[in-house]
Amino acid sequence: MAGGAQELKLLNLQVDLACEVADINVAYEKLIVEFKLKNFHSFGNFLRVDDNMFMELLERVGSHTEKQDTFWRKSLSPGLRLAITLRYLATGDIYKSLFIWLQSAHNTISLIILEYLMDVLACPSPREQWKEVASLFSIKWNFHHAVSALDGKHIAVRCPHNGGSHYYNYEGFHSIVLLALEDADYKFLYVDVGTNGCSSDSGIFSATALREALEINTLGLPKPELLPGDDVPVPFFVIGDDAFALQPRMMMLIPDRNMTRQ
């Protein structure tokens, strides 16, 4: 009798957990359908992407985050996982605030976001991955040993309350800065976003973990190799403009100031 009672208790717990996940998935589906059908602009305001872009992102990354159903519960849908991550990246909401919208426990939300940041949005780490990026630069841009390009972009914002000139940039408007590391296809490999607009690209870069990783070579970049037609090994490096300081693993383009076509 004790064994039967224990099995019944486990079965009831399994049913409760399955219903909980089913309710979360249904809540997500209803929210997305309502945004898409009743108010098209609300979908973009909520996730910062339109429905077409959302479906494209889901198609690209959904397979990387899809989980198998277990004895205890069914997994959260890839669409819900992507919506949670996009909402978090767009707003920076605390996890308990995201729970109100998407009805998923805050500890589960933290694991989902960490999974995306570590697996889906991760920077290349093994040397073979960096070599693939460098090979693409060689093929598309005839720029050998380049593993990425680094630059900053000012994103216009309304001046925050009591912001003063803290967000006012040299281009004449208030902004935050998106500092991005990109591959040869303009895909982000690393981003740092949110620094006030009056900061320089080099100042932002100097405060990032990326700068430290480049200096002490913990990014996992390949060892120096020969350039085509040369006999001296050359390190693999990041490309930047003249806003960044020249380093062994940071090359900058020759500035065109005070130069003529001749």
PyMOL commands that set and color helices and strands:
alter all, ss='L'
color gray80, all
select helices_A, chain A and resi 2-38+40-47+51-65+78-91+95-102+106-120+127-141+201-206+209-216
alter helices_A, ss='H'
color red, helices_A
select strands_A, chain A and resi 146-156+175-182+188-196+225-226+233-234+237-240+250-252
alter strands_A, ss='S'
color yellow, strands_A
deselect
rebuild
show_as cartoon
